[in-house]
Amino acid sequence: MKSLLPTVRRALLAGASILLGHVPLAAQVTPDNWAPGTGWSLVWADEFNGGVVNPDHWTYDLGAGGWGNNELQSYAAANATVQDGELRITARQNADGSYSSARLKTQGRLAWTYGKFAARLRLPQGQGIWPAFWMLGTNITTVGWPKCGEIDIMEMIGGGENRDDSAYGTIHWDAGGHASVGSSRIELVDPEIFHDNYHVFEVEWTPTSIAWKIDGVETARVSIDRTVWPEMEEFHQPFFVILNLAVGGNWPGSPDASTVFPQTLAVDWVRVYASATTGNAPAITTQPAAQTVTAGQSVTFSVAVSGNPTPTIQWQKDGADLAGATGTSFQISRVAAGDAGTYRAVVTNALGSVTSNGASLSVAAAPVTPPPASGGGSGGGGGAPSLYFAVALLVLAWGRFRRH
């Protein structure tokens, strides 16, 4: 979801469109019998079977402010739930007339360069409703938008004919200014709309092209070949995934009396595949956990990773490499106070690098065992001195008794 108007949704690179074409879309399958096709291997997925949003996979954008598009909603984590094996992002109209929704992202958790990115979605509907499945370059925090690049896998603006039945796919980049290109409006065969059924939206992203598909049918393809389009360097670096449901904004316009709330973007699953020919940048699928241990005990940090080629792993403590700590896990056999700090794994292959969340290690002091009491005897420490003391008292008492 980005700053743009519908009138600029076309390529402006050297005066030439790089859209290679699109096809009309007929209604497709209802059951989940989608397959990625030959040449693709699964590297990561969230099937939303755990009952809660997985914090190893997703974090949130929160708050209001329009999000660069004069959107009306405020994002809150509470509007994203996992129920019945799917993620549900729900837009609501609050009692005061304001709107709330949710925006989830893998930023800081997972990122990839090239691959197939697919999600099985059931879209909401209605005027002013704007669901999206899209990606941004991980360097957005340093170079900003659009220099970071953007890949919109699916966007829909609700509101009746030619809206609730239509989807768009677009890429955005910086070519001496904002440039964009993608599919024309992809429309279902009347009277079907995207709210009626689940559909699989995907992109196939390679070093030379990005292709969009819906239910396995290719709808558009653009060239990102750097030998032809050197200005498109954005699309050759890691991207993270975003799922969100906006309300209002420049493109869809505001809700009106016809809009029914709540509206829900239902996500059955999200999957990422690597191509045998292009590979995938590394990703961390399980993050290391913070731990508190007692001095003298052992501690183990671990991650689960993916990537093609197989990535290397280097563990760090407080930003410095740890010698020999290069596997998916490493252990400190006897923790000392000086081991306290923040541990991270840096995962790297030829297509990129990603750093895990920081896992803090706190070290508690070992309990102090009191030394044994002096003396000793059959009754335990201190038994004999107590006996001698008692005898001495008896002798003194006897002497006083005899004098009287």
C-alpha positions in Angstrom: 0.0 0.0 0.0 1.8 3.1 -1.2 1.6 6.7 -2.2 0.1 6.6 -5.7 -2.9 7.6 -7.8 -4.6 5.2 -10.3 -3.5 7.5 -13.1 0.2 6.8 -12.5 -0.1 3.0 -12.3 2.0 2.5 -15.5 5.6 2.2 -16.3 7.6 5.4 -16.9 11.0 4.1 -17.7 12.7 5.5 -20.8 9.2 6.0 -22.3 8.7 2.3 -22.8 6.3 -0.1 -21.1 7.7 -3.4 -20.0 4.4 -5.1 -19.5 4.5 -8.3 -21.5 0.7 -9.0 -21.4 -2.2 -10.4 -19.4 -5.1 -12.7 -19.9 -8.8 -12.6 -18.8 -9.5 -14.7 -15.7 -12.3 -17.3 -15.4 -13.5 -18.5 -12.0 -11.2 -21.3 -10.8 -11.2 -24.1 -8.2 -13.0 -24.0 -4.9 -11.1 -26.8 -3.0 -7.5 -26.3 -2.1 -5.9 -28.3 -4.9 -3.5 -25.6 -5.9 0.1 -26.8 -6.6 3.3 -24.7 -7.2 4.2 -26.5 -10.4 7.5 -28.2 -11.3 10.9 -26.7 -10.4 9.8 -25.2 -7.1 10.7 -26.4 -3.6 9.0 -25.2 -0.4 11.3 -23.1 1.9 8.8 -21.5 4.3 5.1 -21.6 5.0 2.6 -20.5 7.6 -0.5 -22.7 7.6 -2.1 -20.8 10.6 -2.8 -24.0 12.5 -1.4 -22.9 15.8 -4.3 -20.9 17.2 -2.3 -17.7 17.5 -0.3 -15.4 15.2 3.3 -16.9 15.2 5.7 -14.2 16.5 8.6 -16.0 14.9 7.0 -15.2 11.5 5.0 -12.0 11.9 5.2 -8.6 13.5 2.8 -5.6 13.1 2.6 -2.1 11.8 0.5 -0.2 14.4 -1.4 3.1 14.5 -3.0 5.6 12.2 -1.7 8.6 10.2 -3.0 7.7 6.7 -0.1 5.4 5.8 0.9 7.7 2.9 -2.5 7.2 1.2 -4.9 9.1 3.4 -6.3 5.8 4.7 -8.8 6.0 7.5 -8.0 2.9 9.7 -5.8 2.6 12.7 -3.9 -0.6 12.8 -4.0 -2.8 16.0 -2.7 -6.3 16.6 -6.1 -7.3 18.2 -7.6 -7.2 14.7 -5.6 -10.2 13.6 -6.6 -13.5 14.9 -6.0 -17.2 14.0 -9.2 -19.3 13.9 -10.1 -22.6 12.3 -6.8 -22.9 10.6 -6.7 -19.5 9.0 -5.5 -15.9 9.7 -8.3 -13.4 9.9 -7.6 -9.7 9.4 -10.7 -7.9 10.3 -11.7 -4.2 9.6 -14.2 -2.8 12.0 -16.1 0.5 12.4 -15.9 1.6 16.0 -18.7 3.2 18.0 -17.3 6.7 17.4 -17.3 6.1 13.7 -13.5 5.5 13.4 -12.1 2.3 11.8 -9.6 -0.3 13.0 -7.8 -3.1 11.1 -4.5 -5.0 11.1 -1.2 -5.0 9.1 1.1 -8.0 9.5 4.6 -8.2 8.1 7.7 -10.5 8.2 10.1 -7.5 8.5 12.9 -8.4 10.8 11.8 -12.0 10.9 11.9 -13.4 7.3 13.1 -12.0 3.9 13.9 -13.5 0.6 15.4 -12.6 -2.8 13.6 -14.3 -5.7 11.2 -17.2 -5.5 7.5 -18.0 -5.7 5.3 -16.2 -3.1 1.7 -17.5 -2.8 -1.2 -17.1 -0.5 -4.7 -18.6 -0.5 -7.1 -15.8 0.3 -10.8 -15.0 0.6 -11.2 -11.3 0.0 -13.6 -8.9 1.8 -15.9 -6.6 -0.2 -17.5 -3.2 -0.2 -16.9 0.4 -1.0 -13.7 1.7 0.6 -12.3 -1.8 1.4 -8.7 -2.3 0.3 -7.0 -5.7 1.0 -3.4 -6.4 -0.1 -0.8 -9.1 -0.2 2.5 -7.4 -1.1 6.3 -7.0 -0.4 8.8 -4.3 0.4 12.6 -4.3 0.2 14.3 -4.8 3.6 16.3 -1.6 3.1 13.3 0.6 3.3 14.5 1.9 6.7 17.7 3.3 5.1 16.7 4.3 1.6 13.0 4.9 1.9 10.2 4.3 -0.7 10.2 3.8 -3.7 14.0 3.2 -3.7 13.5 0.1 -1.6 11.2 -1.4 -4.3 7.7 -2.8 -3.9 6.0 -5.9 -5.3 2.2 -5.9 -5.0 1.1 -9.5 -5.5 -2.6 -8.7 -5.0 -4.6 -5.6 -4.4 -8.3 -5.1 -4.6 -10.5 -2.0 -4.1 -14.0 -2.9 -3.2 -17.2 -1.3 -4.3 -19.4 -3.2 -6.7 -18.9 -4.1 -10.4 -15.4 -3.8 -11.7 -14.1 -3.5 -8.2 -15.1 -6.4 -5.9 -14.5 -8.7 -8.9 -11.1 -7.3 -9.9 -7.5 -7.6 -8.7 -4.2 -5.9 -9.6 -0.5 -6.7 -9.5 2.1 -4.0 -9.6 5.8 -3.3 -9.0 7.2 0.1 -7.9 10.7 1.4 -8.0 12.8 4.6 -8.4 13.9 5.5 -11.9 14.9 9.1 -11.1 11.4 9.4 -9.6 8.6 7.0 -8.8 7.9 4.4 -11.6 5.4 1.5 -11.7 4.2 -1.2 -14.0 2.0 -4.3 -13.7 -1.2 -5.9 -14.7 -4.2 -4.2 -16.0 -7.4 -4.9 -14.1 -7.9 -8.7 -13.8 -11.6 -9.5 -13.6 -13.5 -12.6 -12.7 -16.3 -13.8 -15.0 -19.6 -12.2 -13.9 -21.3 -12.6 -11.6 -18.5 -14.0 -9.3 -16.6 -11.7 -7.0 -13.5 -12.5 -4.9 -15.5 -12.6 -1.7 -17.4 -15.6 -2.9 -14.5 -18.0 -2.9 -10.9 -18.6 -1.9 -8.3 -17.9 -4.6 -4.5 -18.4 -4.8 -2.6 -15.2 -5.6 1.1 -15.5 -6.5 4.2 -14.1 -8.1 7.1 -15.9 -9.6 10.2 -13.6 -9.1 13.4 -14.5 -10.9 16.5 -12.5 -11.8 15.0 -11.6 -15.1 11.2 -11.3 -14.6 8.2 -11.1 -12.3 5.1 -12.9 -13.3 1.7 -12.7 -11.6 -0.8 -15.7 -11.3 -4.2 -16.2 -9.9 -5.3 -19.8 -9.4 -2.3 -20.9 -11.5 -3.3 -18.7 -14.5 -0.6 -16.2 -15.5 -2.1 -12.7 -15.7 0.9 -10.5 -16.3 4.7 -10.6 -16.7 7.3 -7.8 -16.6 11.0 -7.8 -17.2 13.5 -6.8 -14.4 16.6 -7.9 -16.4 19.4 -5.6 -15.1 21.1 -5.8 -18.5 18.1 -4.1 -20.0 16.8 -2.1 -17.1 19.7 -1.1 -14.9 17.4 1.3 -13.0 15.6 -1.7 -11.5 18.3 -2.8 -9.1 15.6 -2.7 -6.3 14.3 -6.1 -7.4 17.6 -7.9 -6.8 17.7 -7.7 -3.0 15.8 -9.2 -0.1 12.1 -8.4 0.4 9.7 -9.1 3.3 6.0 -10.0 3.0 3.0 -7.9 4.2 -0.7 -8.7 4.6 -3.1 -5.9 5.4 -6.6 -4.6 5.1 -7.0 -0.9 4.7 -10.1 1.2 4.9 -10.5 4.2 2.6 -7.6 6.1 1.0 -6.8 7.8 -2.3 -7.4 4.8 -4.5 -10.6 3.1 -3.2 -12.2 6.2 -1.7 -14.0 6.2 1.7 -16.7 3.7 2.8 -20.3 4.8 2.3 -23.8 3.8 3.4 -23.5 0.6 1.3 -20.4 -0.6 3.1 -21.0 -3.4 5.7 -18.7 -3.9 8.7 -16.9 -5.9 9.9 -15.0 -7.0 6.8 -12.4 -9.8 6.9 -9.4 -10.8 4.8 -9.2 -14.6 5.4 -5.7 -16.1 4.8 -5.7 -19.9 4.5 -2.0 -20.1 4.1 1.2 -18.2 2.9 4.0 -20.2 1.2 7.4 -19.3 -0.2 9.2 -21.6 -2.7 12.7 -21.6 -4.2 13.5 -22.3 -7.8 16.1 -24.9 -8.4 17.8 -22.6 -10.9 17.7 -19.2 -9.0 17.6 -20.3 -5.3 16.5 -18.2 -2.4 18.1 -15.8 0.0 18.4 -17.1 3.6 15.5 -16.9 6.1 15.2 -17.7 9.8 12.1 -19.8 10.4 12.6 -20.2 14.2 14.2 -17.4 16.3 16.4 -17.9 19.3 14.7 -17.4 22.7 15.8 -15.3 25.7 16.9 -17.3 28.7 17.8 -16.9 32.3 20.1 -19.5 33.8 22.1 -20.0 37.0 25.8 -19.7 36.9 27.5 -23.0 36.3 24.6 -24.4 34.3 24.6 -24.9 30.5 22.6 -22.9 28.0 21.9 -23.6 24.3 20.8 -21.1 21.6 19.3 -22.4 18.3 17.7 -21.3 15.1 16.0 -23.0 12.2 16.9 -21.6 8.8 16.2 -22.0 5.1 17.8 -20.9 1.9 19.2 -22.1 -1.4 22.2 -22.4 -1.5 22.4 -23.7 2.0 23.3 -20.7 4.2 26.1 -20.4 6.7 25.5 -19.3 10.3 27.6 -17.1 12.5 26.6 -16.5 16.1 27.3 -13.1 17.7 27.3 -11.8 21.3 26.6 -8.1 21.6 27.5 -7.7 17.9 30.9 -9.5 18.0 31.4 -12.8 16.3 31.9 -15.9 18.6 34.7 -18.1 17.4 33.6 -21.5 16.4 29.9 -20.8 16.9 28.8 -21.5 13.3 26.0 -24.1 13.5 22.2 -23.9 13.9 22.8 -24.1 17.6 25.7 -23.5 20.1 26.1 -24.3 23.7 27.9 -22.7 26.7 28.5 -25.6 29.0 29.2 -23.7 32.2 27.7 -20.2 32.2 29.5 -17.5 34.1 28.4 -13.9 34.9 30.5 -12.6 31.9 28.4 -14.6 29.5 25.3 -12.4 30.1 24.4 -10.4 27.0 22.5 -10.5 23.7 23.0 -13.3 21.2 22.1 -13.3 17.5 22.6 -15.5 14.5 23.7 -14.0 11.2 22.6 -16.3 8.3 24.2 -15.8 4.9 24.3 -17.2 1.4 25.1 -15.9 -2.0 21.7 -14.2 -2.4 21.7 -12.3 0.9 22.0 -12.1 4.6 19.5 -12.0 7.5 20.1 -11.5 11.2 18.0 -13.1 13.9 16.2 -11.4 16.7 18.4 -10.7 19.8 18.0 -13.3 22.5 19.1 -12.0 25.9 21.0 -14.2 28.4 20.6 -13.3 32.1 22.9 -15.1 34.6 21.7 -15.6 38.2 24.2 -16.2 40.9 24.6 -19.8 42.1 23.1 -20.4 45.6 25.6 -20.2 48.5 25.9 -23.5 50.5 26.7 -22.7 54.2 29.9 -24.4 55.5 29.4 -27.3 57.9 29.4 -26.5 61.7 32.5 -27.2 63.7 32.8 -30.3 65.9 30.4 -33.1 65.2 29.1 -36.2 66.7 26.5 -38.8 66.5 23.8 -36.1 66.8 25.1 -34.0 64.0 27.3 -30.8 64.0 27.6 -29.1 67.4 26.3 -32.1 69.4 29.5 -32.7 71.6 30.0 -29.0 72.6 26.4 -28.8 73.7 26.9 -31.9 75.8 30.0 -30.5 77.5 28.2 -27.2 78.2 25.3 -29.1 79.9 27.7 -31.1 82.1 29.6 -27.9 83.1 26.3 -26.3 84.2 25.4 -29.4 86.3 28.8 -29.3 88.0 28.4 -25.6 88.9 24.9 -26.2 90.1 26.0 -29.1 92.3 28.8 -27.0 93.9 26.3 -24.2 94.8 23.9 -26.8 96.2 26.7 -28.3 98.4 27.7 -24.9 99.8 24.2 -24.3 100.9 
